[in-house]
Amino acid sequence: MSIATLLSKIDHYLRPIFGALPASLFTRLYSSTRPWFSKVAANDAVPFVSIPSNVSISFKQLTFRSYLGNAAGMYKQAEGYERAYAQGAGFYLCGTTTSLPRKGNTKHGIHLPFVPYPNTHAASNWLGLPNDGHRATAAKIARFMRYEHFPIGASIAMDPGMSSDQAMKGLIEGMRAYIDAGCDFLELNESCPNVPGHDMNHGILDISLLERLDTISSQIDLTSIPVFVKLSNDTDQGLVPELMRALIDRSFSGVNFGNTSTRYKEMERLIHSSDRHLYDYFTKEFGGGLSGVVVREASTTLIAQAKRYREELSAPEFLIIATGGIETKEDVQKAKENGADIIQWYTGYYEQFGKHGNDVYSAMY
C-alpha cells in the first residue's frame, strides 16, 4: 500500500474525530497538509486497473473510455496524468489555469484555505486559482505519453484583475497553446467564486459572458476542438434555456453544471450539526465555494433542465456535464438518468479514495 493510500485511509477514519478541534486549528491543519498530500498522491505509482467496455462515451471525434473523470482543480499543474489513467478514469482534466501564474489566496496566515466537513461529506475552499499559467501547463501536456480513448482536457479562465481586453487576449492565447499541445477538449471556467470577476449574479443573463463567448467563437475554430463552458451550481434554473441557446448558437460543444456554491445561508441546513462550527468559521472568515453532497440537488436539477432544452433544440451533439455532489455509484447513476453524458468529481473522489484507495473508479463502475 502506497503512502498516499495509507494516509487517506487513516484520515478517512480519523477526520470526524479531528473535526471536533477548534475551527481555526482544523482549517489550518488541512490547508497546510492538503497541497503536500496532493503532490504525493499525484506521483503515486498505481497498478493499471481494467474498466468495463460498456462505460465508454463517443462524442464527435472523441471517445471517452468512460463517462467519469476528475473535475478541474484536482490536477492544477498538469500532474497526476499517469495516475488518473491507471486508476481507471475516463479522461483527464488539468487546471484551471490563467495566462499569468497565480499563487492563490492567503488570509490569517493560511495559504490556500480549505476545510472538509467530515460528517457532511462536503468541503469549502478559498484557493483563488493557484496555477503555473497557460503556457507552462500546456508545455507539460505536450510531453504526455498518449493513451487510446483517454482524452486530455484543460480548464482555462480569464485573469482576474486585468482589463477585459488584456484578459481576453491572454485567454485566446492560452486556448491556442493548449490546442498546439495536443489537448482534445477545453473547458472554459466561468464559475470560480474565489476570484474577482467570477462572482456574478446568477439570476440574470450576463451580457459580458455573451461578449466573451462571441470573441472566442470568432477567434477559435470551435469545429476543430470541443469547448465546454462551466457554469455555477448557483445558476438560476430559469436561465438554462437562454444559456443553452447562447452556447449552441455559437458552436460550443457542451455545458458543465457546475462549480461550487456560495449560497451559505441556504446550504447551512444541510451541514451536519457536528460540522457547524467549522462551517460558520470558514464561511465567515473566508467565504469560498462549497462542494460535495450539499450541491448535489442543484447540479441534478440544472442538468435535467439542460437535457430537456437540448431535446427541444434537437441538438444531440451538445454534451451535458455534471459536477457537484458526485460521491457514490448511486450518485453517478442518478446524474446519468437526469441527463449527464459526462460526470466529473472532486470532493466525492477523495471521500471514496479514503475507502477504496486506487480502486476508487472500479467501485463506481
TORKOL-4160 file (C-alpha; in steps of 0.2 Angstrom, whole numbers, padded with zeros to 4 digits, m for minus):
365
<pt num="1" X="0000" Y="0000" Z="0000"/>
<pt num="2" X="0007" Y="0017" Z="m0005"/>
<pt num="3" X="0009" Y="0031" Z="0007"/>
<pt num="4" X="m0005" Y="0041" Z="m0001"/>
<pt num="5" X="m0017" Y="0027" Z="0000"/>
<pt num="6" X="m0012" Y="0023" Z="0018"/>
<pt num="7" X="m0013" Y="0041" Z="0024"/>
<pt num="8" X="m0030" Y="0043" Z="0015"/>
<pt num="9" X="m0037" Y="0028" Z="0024"/>
<pt num="10" X="m0031" Y="0034" Z="0041"/>
<pt num="11" X="m0038" Y="0051" Z="0038"/>
<pt num="12" X="m0055" Y="0044" Z="0032"/>
<pt num="13" X="m0057" Y="0036" Z="0049"/>
<pt num="14" X="m0049" Y="0050" Z="0060"/>
<pt num="15" X="m0056" Y="0065" Z="0051"/>
<pt num="16" X="m0073" Y="0065" Z="0061"/>
<pt num="17" X="m0063" Y="0065" Z="0077"/>
<pt num="18" X="m0051" Y="0079" Z="0071"/>
<pt num="19" X="m0067" Y="0089" Z="0066"/>
<pt num="20" X="m0070" Y="0092" Z="0085"/>
<pt num="21" X="m0055" Y="0103" Z="0085"/>
<pt num="22" X="m0057" Y="0122" Z="0086"/>
<pt num="23" X="m0062" Y="0128" Z="0068"/>
<pt num="24" X="m0047" Y="0139" Z="0066"/>
<pt num="25" X="m0034" Y="0125" Z="0070"/>
<pt num="26" X="m0044" Y="0112" Z="0060"/>
<pt num="27" X="m0044" Y="0123" Z="0045"/>
<pt num="28" X="m0025" Y="0127" Z="0047"/>
<pt num="29" X="m0021" Y="0109" Z="0048"/>
<pt num="30" X="m0030" Y="0104" Z="0032"/>
<pt num="31" X="m0025" Y="0119" Z="0022"/>
<pt num="32" X="m0007" Y="0116" Z="0026"/>
<pt num="33" X="m0006" Y="0097" Z="0023"/>
<pt num="34" X="m0018" Y="0097" Z="0008"/>
<pt num="35" X="m0005" Y="0104" Z="m0005"/>
<pt num="36" X="0008" Y="0091" Z="0001"/>
<pt num="37" X="m0004" Y="0077" Z="0000"/>
<pt num="38" X="m0010" Y="0081" Z="m0017"/>
<pt num="39" X="0008" Y="0082" Z="m0023"/>
<pt num="40" X="0012" Y="0065" Z="m0015"/>
<pt num="41" X="m0004" Y="0057" Z="m0022"/>
<pt num="42" X="m0002" Y="0063" Z="m0040"/>
<pt num="43" X="0015" Y="0055" Z="m0041"/>
<pt num="44" X="0009" Y="0038" Z="m0034"/>
<pt num="45" X="0013" Y="0023" Z="m0044"/>
<pt num="46" X="m0003" Y="0014" Z="m0047"/>
<pt num="47" X="m0006" Y="m0003" Z="m0055"/>
<pt num="48" X="m0016" Y="m0002" Z="m0070"/>
<pt num="49" X="m0035" Y="m0006" Z="m0067"/>
<pt num="50" X="m0045" Y="m0013" Z="m0081"/>
<pt num="51" X="m0063" Y="m0005" Z="m0084"/>
<pt num="52" X="m0079" Y="m0012" Z="m0092"/>
<pt num="53" X="m0081" Y="m0009" Z="m0110"/>
<pt num="54" X="m0099" Y="m0003" Z="m0108"/>
<pt num="55" X="m0095" Y="0013" Z="m0100"/>
<pt num="56" X="m0087" Y="0022" Z="m0115"/>
<pt num="57" X="m0094" Y="0038" Z="m0122"/>
<pt num="58" X="m0092" Y="0044" Z="m0140"/>
<pt num="59" X="m0094" Y="0062" Z="m0144"/>
<pt num="60" X="m0089" Y="0070" Z="m0161"/>
<pt num="61" X="m0071" Y="0064" Z="m0165"/>
<pt num="62" X="m0068" Y="0059" Z="m0147"/>
<pt num="63" X="m0070" Y="0043" Z="m0137"/>
<pt num="64" X="m0070" Y="0044" Z="m0118"/>
<pt num="65" X="m0066" Y="0026" Z="m0112"/>
<pt num="66" X="m0078" Y="0030" Z="m0098"/>
<pt num="67" X="m0091" Y="0044" Z="m0093"/>
<pt num="68" X="m0082" Y="0048" Z="m0076"/>
<pt num="69" X="m0066" Y="0058" Z="m0073"/>
<pt num="70" X="m0059" Y="0072" Z="m0062"/>
<pt num="71" X="m0065" Y="0089" Z="m0061"/>
<pt num="72" X="m0054" Y="0104" Z="m0063"/>
<pt num="73" X="m0044" Y="0109" Z="m0048"/>
<pt num="74" X="m0038" Y="0091" Z="m0044"/>
<pt num="75" X="m0023" Y="0092" Z="m0055"/>
<pt num="76" X="m0019" Y="0111" Z="m0056"/>
<pt num="77" X="m0001" Y="0109" Z="m0063"/>
<pt num="78" X="m0005" Y="0095" Z="m0075"/>
<pt num="79" X="0001" Y="0082" Z="m0063"/>
<pt num="80" X="m0006" Y="0065" Z="m0060"/>
<pt num="81" X="m0009" Y="0061" Z="m0078"/>
<pt num="82" X="m0002" Y="0043" Z="m0077"/>
<pt num="83" X="m0011" Y="0040" Z="m0060"/>
<pt num="84" X="m0028" Y="0045" Z="m0067"/>
<pt num="85" X="m0026" Y="0033" Z="m0082"/>
<pt num="86" X="m0020" Y="0019" Z="m0071"/>
<pt num="87" X="m0035" Y="0021" Z="m0058"/>
<pt num="88" X="m0047" Y="0020" Z="m0072"/>
<pt num="89" X="m0053" Y="0037" Z="m0076"/>
<pt num="90" X="m0062" Y="0040" Z="m0092"/>
<pt num="91" X="m0052" Y="0056" Z="m0096"/>
<pt num="92" X="m0040" Y="0069" Z="m0089"/>
<pt num="93" X="m0043" Y="0087" Z="m0085"/>
<pt num="94" X="m0030" Y="0099" Z="m0079"/>
<pt num="95" X="m0031" Y="0117" Z="m0072"/>
<pt num="96" X="m0040" Y="0129" Z="m0070"/>
<pt num="97" X="m0026" Y="0140" Z="m0077"/>
<pt num="98" X="m0024" Y="0158" Z="m0081"/>
<pt num="99" X="m0012" Y="0167" Z="m0093"/>
<pt num="100" X="m0001" Y="0174" Z="m0078"/>
<pt num="101" X="0004" Y="0162" Z="m0064"/>
<pt num="102" X="m0005" Y="0164" Z="m0048"/>
<pt num="103" X="0000" Y="0159" Z="m0030"/>
<pt num="104" X="m0018" Y="0159" Z="m0024"/>
<pt num="105" X="m0026" Y="0166" Z="m0009"/>
<pt num="106" X="m0019" Y="0169" Z="0008"/>
<pt num="107" X="m0028" Y="0176" Z="0024"/>
<pt num="108" X="m0025" Y="0175" Z="0043"/>
<pt num="109" X="m0008" Y="0167" Z="0038"/>
<pt num="110" X="m0017" Y="0152" Z="0030"/>
<pt num="111" X="m0011" Y="0149" Z="0012"/>
<pt num="112" X="m0024" Y="0141" Z="0000"/>
<pt num="113" X="m0038" Y="0140" Z="0014"/>
<pt num="114" X="m0048" Y="0124" Z="0013"/>
<pt num="115" X="m0058" Y="0114" Z="0026"/>
<pt num="116" X="m0068" Y="0097" Z="0025"/>
<pt num="117" X="m0084" Y="0095" Z="0034"/>
<pt num="118" X="m0081" Y="0076" Z="0039"/>
<pt num="119" X="m0099" Y="0072" Z="0044"/>
<pt num="120" X="m0107" Y="0081" Z="0030"/>
<pt num="121" X="m0096" Y="0074" Z="0016"/>
<pt num="122" X="m0093" Y="0091" Z="0010"/>
<pt num="123" X="m0080" Y="0105" Z="0010"/>
<pt num="124" X="m0076" Y="0123" Z="0007"/>
<pt num="125" X="m0061" Y="0131" Z="m0002"/>
<pt num="126" X="m0055" Y="0149" Z="m0005"/>
<pt num="127" X="m0040" Y="0144" Z="m0016"/>
<pt num="128" X="m0040" Y="0158" Z="m0029"/>
<pt num="129" X="m0035" Y="0149" Z="m0044"/>
<pt num="130" X="m0017" Y="0144" Z="m0040"/>
<pt num="131" X="m0008" Y="0139" Z="m0056"/>
<pt num="132" X="0008" Y="0140" Z="m0066"/>
<pt num="133" X="0000" Y="0149" Z="m0081"/>
<pt num="134" X="m0007" Y="0143" Z="m0098"/>
<pt num="135" X="0009" Y="0141" Z="m0107"/>
<pt num="136" X="0019" Y="0132" Z="m0094"/>
<pt num="137" X="0005" Y="0120" Z="m0091"/>
<pt num="138" X="0002" Y="0117" Z="m0109"/>
<pt num="139" X="0021" Y="0113" Z="m0111"/>
<pt num="140" X="0019" Y="0099" Z="m0098"/>
<pt num="141" X="0004" Y="0092" Z="m0108"/>
<pt num="142" X="0014" Y="0092" Z="m0124"/>
<pt num="143" X="0026" Y="0079" Z="m0116"/>
<pt num="144" X="0012" Y="0067" Z="m0110"/>
<pt num="145" X="0013" Y="0050" Z="m0117"/>
<pt num="146" X="m0004" Y="0047" Z="m0125"/>
<pt num="147" X="m0017" Y="0033" Z="m0121"/>
<pt num="148" X="m0031" Y="0027" Z="m0133"/>
<pt num="149" X="m0048" Y="0034" Z="m0129"/>
<pt num="150" X="m0041" Y="0044" Z="m0114"/>
<pt num="151" X="m0045" Y="0062" Z="m0119"/>
<pt num="152" X="m0034" Y="0076" Z="m0112"/>
<pt num="153" X="m0043" Y="0092" Z="m0107"/>
<pt num="154" X="m0038" Y="0109" Z="m0100"/>
<pt num="155" X="m0049" Y="0120" Z="m0089"/>
<pt num="156" X="m0045" Y="0139" Z="m0093"/>
<pt num="157" X="m0051" Y="0155" Z="m0086"/>
<pt num="158" X="m0048" Y="0174" Z="m0089"/>
<pt num="159" X="m0036" Y="0183" Z="m0077"/>
<pt num="160" X="m0045" Y="0192" Z="m0063"/>
<pt num="161" X="m0039" Y="0209" Z="m0061"/>
<pt num="162" X="m0034" Y="0213" Z="m0079"/>
<pt num="163" X="m0043" Y="0224" Z="m0091"/>
<pt num="164" X="m0056" Y="0214" Z="m0101"/>
<pt num="165" X="m0046" Y="0216" Z="m0117"/>
<pt num="166" X="m0030" Y="0211" Z="m0110"/>
<pt num="167" X="m0038" Y="0196" Z="m0101"/>
<pt num="168" X="m0047" Y="0190" Z="m0116"/>
<pt num="169" X="m0031" Y="0191" Z="m0126"/>
<pt num="170" X="m0022" Y="0180" Z="m0113"/>
<pt num="171" X="m0037" Y="0168" Z="m0114"/>
<pt num="172" X="m0036" Y="0166" Z="m0133"/>
<pt num="173" X="m0018" Y="0164" Z="m0132"/>
<pt num="174" X="m0020" Y="0151" Z="m0119"/>
<pt num="175" X="m0033" Y="0141" Z="m0129"/>
<pt num="176" X="m0021" Y="0141" Z="m0144"/>
<pt num="177" X="m0007" Y="0135" Z="m0133"/>
<pt num="178" X="m0017" Y="0120" Z="m0127"/>
<pt num="179" X="m0023" Y="0116" Z="m0144"/>
<pt num="180" X="m0005" Y="0116" Z="m0150"/>
<pt num="181" X="0000" Y="0105" Z="m0135"/>
<pt num="182" X="m0012" Y="0092" Z="m0142"/>
<pt num="183" X="m0027" Y="0094" Z="m0129"/>
<pt num="184" X="m0043" Y="0085" Z="m0135"/>
<pt num="185" X="m0055" Y="0097" Z="m0127"/>
<pt num="186" X="m0056" Y="0113" Z="m0117"/>
<pt num="187" X="m0067" Y="0119" Z="m0103"/>
<pt num="188" X="m0070" Y="0137" Z="m0101"/>
<pt num="189" X="m0072" Y="0141" Z="m0082"/>
<pt num="190" X="m0085" Y="0155" Z="m0080"/>
<pt num="191" X="m0089" Y="0149" Z="m0062"/>
<pt num="192" X="m0075" Y="0151" Z="m0049"/>
<pt num="193" X="m0082" Y="0161" Z="m0034"/>
<pt num="194" X="m0065" Y="0163" Z="m0026"/>
<pt num="195" X="m0058" Y="0177" Z="m0038"/>
<pt num="196" X="m0064" Y="0194" Z="m0043"/>
<pt num="197" X="m0074" Y="0194" Z="m0059"/>
<pt num="198" X="m0082" Y="0177" Z="m0057"/>
<pt num="199" X="m0094" Y="0181" Z="m0043"/>
<pt num="200" X="m0108" Y="0186" Z="m0055"/>
<pt num="201" X="m0126" Y="0187" Z="m0052"/>
<pt num="202" X="m0133" Y="0170" Z="m0057"/>
<pt num="203" X="m0150" Y="0176" Z="m0058"/>
<pt num="204" X="m0148" Y="0186" Z="m0074"/>
<pt num="205" X="m0140" Y="0183" Z="m0091"/>
<pt num="206" X="m0123" Y="0191" Z="m0090"/>
<pt num="207" X="m0120" Y="0202" Z="m0106"/>
<pt num="208" X="m0101" Y="0201" Z="m0103"/>
<pt num="209" X="m0102" Y="0182" Z="m0104"/>
<pt num="210" X="m0111" Y="0183" Z="m0121"/>
<pt num="211" X="m0097" Y="0195" Z="m0127"/>
<pt num="212" X="m0084" Y="0183" Z="m0121"/>
<pt num="213" X="m0092" Y="0169" Z="m0130"/>
<pt num="214" X="m0094" Y="0179" Z="m0146"/>
<pt num="215" X="m0075" Y="0183" Z="m0145"/>
<pt num="216" X="m0070" Y="0165" Z="m0143"/>
<pt num="217" X="m0081" Y="0159" Z="m0156"/>
<pt num="218" X="m0074" Y="0172" Z="m0169"/>
<pt num="219" X="m0056" Y="0168" Z="m0165"/>
<pt num="220" X="m0056" Y="0149" Z="m0161"/>
<pt num="221" X="m0061" Y="0136" Z="m0173"/>
<pt num="222" X="m0074" Y="0128" Z="m0162"/>
<pt num="223" X="m0077" Y="0114" Z="m0175"/>
<pt num="224" X="m0059" Y="0108" Z="m0173"/>
<pt num="225" X="m0060" Y="0105" Z="m0154"/>
<pt num="226" X="m0074" Y="0103" Z="m0142"/>
<pt num="227" X="m0075" Y="0118" Z="m0130"/>
<pt num="228" X="m0087" Y="0116" Z="m0115"/>
<pt num="229" X="m0092" Y="0130" Z="m0103"/>
<pt num="230" X="m0093" Y="0128" Z="m0085"/>
<pt num="231" X="m0106" Y="0137" Z="m0075"/>
<pt num="232" X="m0110" Y="0139" Z="m0057"/>
<pt num="233" X="m0121" Y="0127" Z="m0047"/>
<pt num="234" X="m0130" Y="0143" Z="m0041"/>
<pt num="235" X="m0136" Y="0147" Z="m0059"/>
<pt num="236" X="m0155" Y="0151" Z="m0059"/>
<pt num="237" X="m0165" Y="0137" Z="m0067"/>
<pt num="238" X="m0174" Y="0150" Z="m0077"/>
<pt num="239" X="m0158" Y="0155" Z="m0086"/>
<pt num="240" X="m0154" Y="0137" Z="m0093"/>
<pt num="241" X="m0164" Y="0139" Z="m0109"/>
<pt num="242" X="m0155" Y="0156" Z="m0113"/>
<pt num="243" X="m0138" Y="0149" Z="m0109"/>
<pt num="244" X="m0140" Y="0134" Z="m0119"/>
<pt num="245" X="m0146" Y="0143" Z="m0134"/>
<pt num="246" X="m0131" Y="0155" Z="m0132"/>
<pt num="247" X="m0119" Y="0141" Z="m0132"/>
<pt num="248" X="m0127" Y="0131" Z="m0146"/>
<pt num="249" X="m0129" Y="0146" Z="m0157"/>
<pt num="250" X="m0110" Y="0150" Z="m0155"/>
<pt num="251" X="m0105" Y="0131" Z="m0159"/>
<pt num="252" X="m0099" Y="0127" Z="m0141"/>
<pt num="253" X="m0099" Y="0109" Z="m0138"/>
<pt num="254" X="m0107" Y="0107" Z="m0121"/>
<pt num="255" X="m0111" Y="0114" Z="m0104"/>
<pt num="256" X="m0105" Y="0109" Z="m0086"/>
<pt num="257" X="m0116" Y="0112" Z="m0071"/>
<pt num="258" X="m0106" Y="0116" Z="m0062"/>
<pt num="259" X="m0094" Y="0123" Z="m0049"/>
<pt num="260" X="m0095" Y="0126" Z="m0031"/>
<pt num="261" X="m0109" Y="0136" Z="m0022"/>
<pt num="262" X="m0109" Y="0152" Z="m0012"/>
<pt num="263" X="m0127" Y="0150" Z="m0005"/>
<pt num="264" X="m0121" Y="0149" Z="0013"/>
<pt num="265" X="m0137" Y="0153" Z="0022"/>
<pt num="266" X="m0147" Y="0141" Z="0011"/>
<pt num="267" X="m0134" Y="0127" Z="0012"/>
<pt num="268" X="m0132" Y="0128" Z="0031"/>
<pt num="269" X="m0147" Y="0117" Z="0034"/>
<pt num="270" X="m0138" Y="0103" Z="0025"/>
<pt num="271" X="m0122" Y="0104" Z="0036"/>
<pt num="272" X="m0121" Y="0091" Z="0050"/>
<pt num="273" X="m0123" Y="0098" Z="0067"/>
<pt num="274" X="m0105" Y="0092" Z="0072"/>
<pt num="275" X="m0098" Y="0102" Z="0057"/>
<pt num="276" X="m0107" Y="0118" Z="0060"/>
<pt num="277" X="m0093" Y="0127" Z="0070"/>
<pt num="278" X="m0081" Y="0123" Z="0055"/>
<pt num="279" X="m0094" Y="0129" Z="0043"/>
<pt num="280" X="m0098" Y="0145" Z="0052"/>
<pt num="281" X="m0080" Y="0149" Z="0054"/>
<pt num="282" X="m0074" Y="0146" Z="0036"/>
<pt num="283" X="m0089" Y="0155" Z="0028"/>
<pt num="284" X="m0087" Y="0170" Z="0039"/>
<pt num="285" X="m0068" Y="0172" Z="0038"/>
<pt num="286" X="m0065" Y="0166" Z="0020"/>
<pt num="287" X="m0082" Y="0164" Z="0011"/>
<pt num="288" X="m0076" Y="0152" Z="m0003"/>
<pt num="289" X="m0085" Y="0139" Z="m0013"/>
<pt num="290" X="m0095" Y="0124" Z="m0006"/>
<pt num="291" X="m0093" Y="0107" Z="m0013"/>
<pt num="292" X="m0098" Y="0090" Z="m0010"/>
<pt num="293" X="m0116" Y="0082" Z="m0007"/>
<pt num="294" X="m0123" Y="0099" Z="m0002"/>
<pt num="295" X="m0123" Y="0105" Z="m0021"/>
<pt num="296" X="m0129" Y="0088" Z="m0027"/>
<pt num="297" X="m0148" Y="0093" Z="m0029"/>
<pt num="298" X="m0144" Y="0110" Z="m0038"/>
<pt num="299" X="m0132" Y="0101" Z="m0050"/>
<pt num="300" X="m0145" Y="0087" Z="m0053"/>
<pt num="301" X="m0159" Y="0100" Z="m0056"/>
<pt num="302" X="m0149" Y="0110" Z="m0068"/>
<pt num="303" X="m0143" Y="0095" Z="m0079"/>
<pt num="304" X="m0161" Y="0089" Z="m0080"/>
<pt num="305" X="m0166" Y="0106" Z="m0086"/>
<pt num="306" X="m0152" Y="0106" Z="m0099"/>
<pt num="307" X="m0157" Y="0089" Z="m0105"/>
<pt num="308" X="m0175" Y="0095" Z="m0108"/>
<pt num="309" X="m0169" Y="0110" Z="m0118"/>
<pt num="310" X="m0157" Y="0100" Z="m0128"/>
<pt num="311" X="m0171" Y="0089" Z="m0134"/>
<pt num="312" X="m0182" Y="0104" Z="m0138"/>
<pt num="313" X="m0167" Y="0111" Z="m0149"/>
<pt num="314" X="m0163" Y="0095" Z="m0157"/>
<pt num="315" X="m0145" Y="0097" Z="m0153"/>
<pt num="316" X="m0138" Y="0079" Z="m0149"/>
<pt num="317" X="m0120" Y="0084" Z="m0152"/>
<pt num="318" X="m0120" Y="0095" Z="m0137"/>
<pt num="319" X="m0113" Y="0087" Z="m0121"/>
<pt num="320" X="m0120" Y="0089" Z="m0104"/>
<pt num="321" X="m0108" Y="0088" Z="m0090"/>
<pt num="322" X="m0112" Y="0085" Z="m0071"/>
<pt num="323" X="m0101" Y="0091" Z="m0057"/>
<pt num="324" X="m0105" Y="0093" Z="m0039"/>
<pt num="325" X="m0111" Y="0080" Z="m0026"/>
<pt num="326" X="m0105" Y="0065" Z="m0035"/>
<pt num="327" X="m0098" Y="0053" Z="m0022"/>
<pt num="328" X="m0107" Y="0036" Z="m0024"/>
<pt num="329" X="m0111" Y="0024" Z="m0038"/>
<pt num="330" X="m0129" Y="0029" Z="m0035"/>
<pt num="331" X="m0125" Y="0047" Z="m0037"/>
<pt num="332" X="m0117" Y="0043" Z="m0054"/>
<pt num="333" X="m0132" Y="0033" Z="m0059"/>
<pt num="334" X="m0144" Y="0047" Z="m0054"/>
<pt num="335" X="m0134" Y="0060" Z="m0064"/>
<pt num="336" X="m0134" Y="0049" Z="m0079"/>
<pt num="337" X="m0153" Y="0047" Z="m0078"/>
<pt num="338" X="m0156" Y="0065" Z="m0076"/>
<pt num="339" X="m0146" Y="0069" Z="m0092"/>
<pt num="340" X="m0127" Y="0069" Z="m0089"/>
<pt num="341" X="m0117" Y="0062" Z="m0103"/>
<pt num="342" X="m0100" Y="0065" Z="m0094"/>
<pt num="343" X="m0098" Y="0066" Z="m0075"/>
<pt num="344" X="m0084" Y="0075" Z="m0065"/>
<pt num="345" X="m0080" Y="0073" Z="m0047"/>
<pt num="346" X="m0068" Y="0080" Z="m0034"/>
<pt num="347" X="m0074" Y="0081" Z="m0016"/>
<pt num="348" X="m0083" Y="0064" Z="m0018"/>
<pt num="349" X="m0067" Y="0057" Z="m0026"/>
<pt num="350" X="m0057" Y="0060" Z="m0010"/>
<pt num="351" X="m0071" Y="0053" Z="0001"/>
<pt num="352" X="m0071" Y="0037" Z="m0010"/>
<pt num="353" X="m0052" Y="0036" Z="m0011"/>
<pt num="354" X="m0051" Y="0035" Z="0008"/>
<pt num="355" X="m0062" Y="0020" Z="0007"/>
<pt num="356" X="m0056" Y="0011" Z="m0009"/>
<pt num="357" X="m0039" Y="0018" Z="m0012"/>
<pt num="358" X="m0034" Y="0015" Z="m0030"/>
<pt num="359" X="m0049" Y="0005" Z="m0034"/>
<pt num="360" X="m0059" Y="0021" Z="m0032"/>
<pt num="361" X="m0065" Y="0021" Z="m0050"/>
<pt num="362" X="m0068" Y="0002" Z="m0051"/>
<pt num="363" X="m0080" Y="0005" Z="m0036"/>
<pt num="364" X="m0090" Y="0017" Z="m0047"/>
<pt num="365" X="m0092" Y="0006" Z="m0061"/>
